[in-house]
Amino acid sequence: MSESSALPEFTAPELQALRGAAVWYAKYHAATIARSANDPAAYAVAEREEYLDLVAALAKLGVRVRVPDALQQAA
C-alpha cells in the first residue's frame, strides 16, 4: 500500500467509526502487547511500535487511550 500525504475527506459517521474501531483494537490488544514489553525479538518490538503509533494517532484525533504500565517507558 502506498502512502499519500493527502487524506480523503471522511464524513462524521465514518470518522467516528474509524475512531471506535481503533479504540476497540487498542484496548483489546493492550494486555497482549504489554506481556511482550521486555521481549527483544524483532516481531515483538515491531508490534509494540505499531501499537504505540496507533495510540499516538488516536491522541491526534482527540481520543486518549491508556498505555499499559509495562509500555509507559516506550511511549
HELIX and SHEET records of a PDB file:
HELIX    1   1 ALA A   12  ARG A   35  1                                  24    
HELIX    2   2 ALA A   42  LYS A   60  1                                  19    
HELIX    3   3 ASP A   69  LEU A   71  5                                   3    
END                                                                             
